[in-house]
Amino acid sequence: MGNSYSYEVVIIGAGPAGMCAALYAGRSMLKAIVLERGFPGGELLNTELVEDYPGFDRVLGHELAEKFYSHAQKFGAEFRNGVHVSAVRRREDGAFDIETMDGDIYRAQAVIITAGGTPVKLGIPGETEYAGKGVSYCAICDGAFFKNQVIAVVGGGDAATEEADFLTRYADKVYLIHRRETLRASKILQQRLFENPKIEVIWNTVVDRVDGDDQGLVKTLKLRNLQTCEERDPEATGLFIFVGFRPNTGIIADHVKHDDMGYLLTDPNMETSIPGLFAAGDLRSQLTRQVTTAVGDATTAAIAVEKYLKRIGDGNGEIIGTGGYSA
Ligand SMILES: Cc1cc2nc3c(=O)[nH]c(=O)nc-3n(C[C@H](O)[C@H](O)[C@H](O)COP(=O)(O)OP(=O)(O)OC[C@H]3O[C@@H](n4cnc5c(N)ncnc54)[C@H](O)[C@@H]3O)c2cc1C
């Protein structure tokens, strides 16, 4: 039998959204806790350089994460790291039970879920077998292992483009493999990529298989051109996969309204289809997923929670939102 705890609001996840929600909850003197399965920072810990957060021309991802963390703590926010939330259940009395993998239960009047997303897998032979042995989803974590080597990046969006450029700090050559003939990445990232002499873009091509050497490390890739069906087997000791993220909504998604991709729908106050359950950041259905949007969502969510708690405390009803769920 695990332990039981009681809070006014539980925040799930300590990425930018969770830490910002904690900052505002702390300032509002709410009894709040952030439950984080790893260490605070979220995707910032996988981001080398942030150049588009207002007030910072250039800041390392982990440095920005540390600033967010200490700022939230300064306002009294409580964090519990290494706590993996396994389920969120709404009770008949309107409160929530947040269950953890350790068997603990946190009861709260309101919840802000800021659990972000998880990288999408290619689902090809060798991907799982060679994960951590050449296959990676995190350039900043693993890039340094590939000094002076030839590696490949898969994808065509911002993450693939930015990380291919970053990985040339270590690798001698980086193939960017993309299944279409144009990139989806922002123009400035594309420009940097095309100007980088260490990068070769392989268009209209997919990776069909990852093959290893006799030591169990990635050695070659089986590529197929989608237009000509031509195959080739370039040598590459690393394969970095950046083909998208899935929202981490499994702990609640069955019960909450979401879009076709599983991203949570909220009203303008960040309240989901369940009264008292708020969502902020990358797991919310919206146009853009950035640190700025994550903290904007979180600010609104935390302030809306304060008003929600006051209303249910006053007995004036539960729903503060407009009831309209925007994508
Ligand atoms: C390579 C890369 C580069 C990027 N560069 C930039 C950039 O330059 N500028 C910019 O603005 N944005 C950038 N982004 C996007 C930005 O990092 C995200 O938009 C932002 O981190 C989203 O914050 P979040 O708090 O919603 O989610 P996340 O940062 O994903 O945080 C979610 C947190 O929830 C935790 N969690 C998940 N499930 C559970 C659970 N069940 N129990 C407990 N904890 C849980 C996770 O461990 C994680 O810490 C980049 C992203 C990537 C991948």
The ligand as an SDF file (V2000), in Angstrom:
LIG
                    3D

 53 58  0  0  0  0  0  0  0  0999 V2000
   15.3230   19.0610  -30.5020 C   0  0  0  0  0  0  0  0  0  0  0  0
   14.3460   20.1180  -30.0640 C   0  0  0  0  0  0  0  0  0  0  0  0
   14.6990   21.4520  -30.1650 C   0  0  0  0  0  0  0  0  0  0  0  0
   13.7840   22.4600  -29.7610 C   0  0  0  0  0  0  0  0  0  0  0  0
   14.1540   23.7740  -29.8600 N   0  0  0  0  0  0  0  0  0  0  0  0
   13.3190   24.7290  -29.4280 C   0  0  0  0  0  0  0  0  0  0  0  0
   13.7070   26.1160  -29.4830 C   0  0  0  0  0  0  0  0  0  0  0  0
   14.8040   26.4570  -29.9130 O   0  0  0  0  0  0  0  0  0  0  0  0
   12.8170   27.0320  -29.0500 N   0  0  0  0  0  0  0  0  0  0  0  0
   11.5850   26.6990  -28.5600 C   0  0  0  0  0  0  0  0  0  0  0  0
   10.8200   27.5870  -28.1760 O   0  0  0  0  0  0  0  0  0  0  0  0
   11.1980   25.4000  -28.4880 N   0  0  0  0  0  0  0  0  0  0  0  0
   12.0310   24.4140  -28.9140 C   0  0  0  0  0  0  0  0  0  0  0  0
   11.6400   23.1110  -28.8610 N   0  0  0  0  0  0  0  0  0  0  0  0
   10.2850   22.7860  -28.3670 C   0  0  0  0  0  0  0  0  0  0  0  0
   10.1930   22.9230  -26.8260 C   0  0  0  0  0  0  0  0  0  0  0  0
   11.2630   22.2280  -26.2380 O   0  0  0  0  0  0  0  0  0  0  0  0
    8.8450   22.3690  -26.3620 C   0  0  0  0  0  0  0  0  0  0  0  0
    7.8190   23.0670  -27.0200 O   0  0  0  0  0  0  0  0  0  0  0  0
    8.6750   22.5220  -24.8440 C   0  0  0  0  0  0  0  0  0  0  0  0
    9.6890   21.8520  -24.1390 O   0  0  0  0  0  0  0  0  0  0  0  0
    7.3140   21.9920  -24.4110 C   0  0  0  0  0  0  0  0  0  0  0  0
    7.2090   22.0680  -23.0200 O   0  0  0  0  0  0  0  0  0  0  0  0
    6.2130   21.1250  -22.2060 P   0  0  0  0  0  0  0  0  0  0  0  0
    6.4010   21.4770  -20.7710 O   0  0  0  0  0  0  0  0  0  0  0  0
    4.8480   21.2110  -22.7850 O   0  0  0  0  0  0  0  0  0  0  0  0
    6.6470   19.6220  -22.4990 O   0  0  0  0  0  0  0  0  0  0  0  0
    8.0800   18.8290  -22.2630 P   0  0  0  0  0  0  0  0  0  0  0  0
    9.1610   19.7920  -22.4140 O   0  0  0  0  0  0  0  0  0  0  0  0
    7.9710   17.6820  -23.1500 O   0  0  0  0  0  0  0  0  0  0  0  0
    7.9590   18.3950  -20.7470 O   0  0  0  0  0  0  0  0  0  0  0  0
    7.0810   17.3720  -20.3280 C   0  0  0  0  0  0  0  0  0  0  0  0
    7.5680   16.8070  -19.0130 C   0  0  0  0  0  0  0  0  0  0  0  0
    6.5830   15.8910  -18.5080 O   0  0  0  0  0  0  0  0  0  0  0  0
    7.2340   14.7520  -17.9700 C   0  0  0  0  0  0  0  0  0  0  0  0
    6.2800   13.6260  -17.9950 N   0  0  0  0  0  0  0  0  0  0  0  0
    5.7030   13.0490  -19.0940 C   0  0  0  0  0  0  0  0  0  0  0  0
    4.8780   12.0600  -18.7140 N   0  0  0  0  0  0  0  0  0  0  0  0
    4.9220   11.9960  -17.3540 C   0  0  0  0  0  0  0  0  0  0  0  0
    4.2900   11.1610  -16.3850 C   0  0  0  0  0  0  0  0  0  0  0  0
    3.4290   10.1970  -16.7490 N   0  0  0  0  0  0  0  0  0  0  0  0
    4.5820   11.3670  -15.0810 N   0  0  0  0  0  0  0  0  0  0  0  0
    5.4510   12.3510  -14.6970 C   0  0  0  0  0  0  0  0  0  0  0  0
    6.0800   13.1720  -15.5750 N   0  0  0  0  0  0  0  0  0  0  0  0
    5.8140   13.0010  -16.8830 C   0  0  0  0  0  0  0  0  0  0  0  0
    8.4220   14.5470  -18.9100 C   0  0  0  0  0  0  0  0  0  0  0  0
    9.4350   13.7850  -18.2880 O   0  0  0  0  0  0  0  0  0  0  0  0
    8.8660   15.9850  -19.1750 C   0  0  0  0  0  0  0  0  0  0  0  0
    9.8090   16.4400  -18.2380 O   0  0  0  0  0  0  0  0  0  0  0  0
   12.5210   22.0960  -29.2400 C   0  0  0  0  0  0  0  0  0  0  0  0
   12.1860   20.7460  -29.1260 C   0  0  0  0  0  0  0  0  0  0  0  0
   13.0780   19.7560  -29.5380 C   0  0  0  0  0  0  0  0  0  0  0  0
   12.7000   18.3070  -29.4040 C   0  0  0  0  0  0  0  0  0  0  0  0
  1  2  1  0
  2  3  1  0
  2 52  2  0
  3  4  2  0
  4  5  1  0
  4 50  1  0
  5  6  2  0
  6  7  1  0
  6 13  1  0
  7  8  2  0
  7  9  1  0
  9 10  1  0
 10 11  2  0
 10 12  1  0
 12 13  2  0
 13 14  1  0
 14 15  1  0
 14 50  1  0
 15 16  1  0
 16 17  1  0
 16 18  1  0
 18 19  1  0
 18 20  1  0
 20 21  1  0
 20 22  1  0
 22 23  1  0
 23 24  1  0
 24 25  2  0
 24 26  1  0
 24 27  1  0
 27 28  1  0
 28 29  2  0
 28 30  1  0
 28 31  1  0
 31 32  1  0
 32 33  1  0
 33 34  1  0
 33 48  1  0
 34 35  1  0
 35 36  1  0
 35 46  1  0
 36 37  1  0
 36 45  1  0
 37 38  2  0
 38 39  1  0
 39 40  1  0
 39 45  2  0
 40 41  1  0
 40 42  2  0
 42 43  1  0
 43 44  2  0
 44 45  1  0
 46 47  1  0
 46 48  1  0
 48 49  1  0
 50 51  2  0
 51 52  1  0
 52 53  1  0
M  END
$$$$
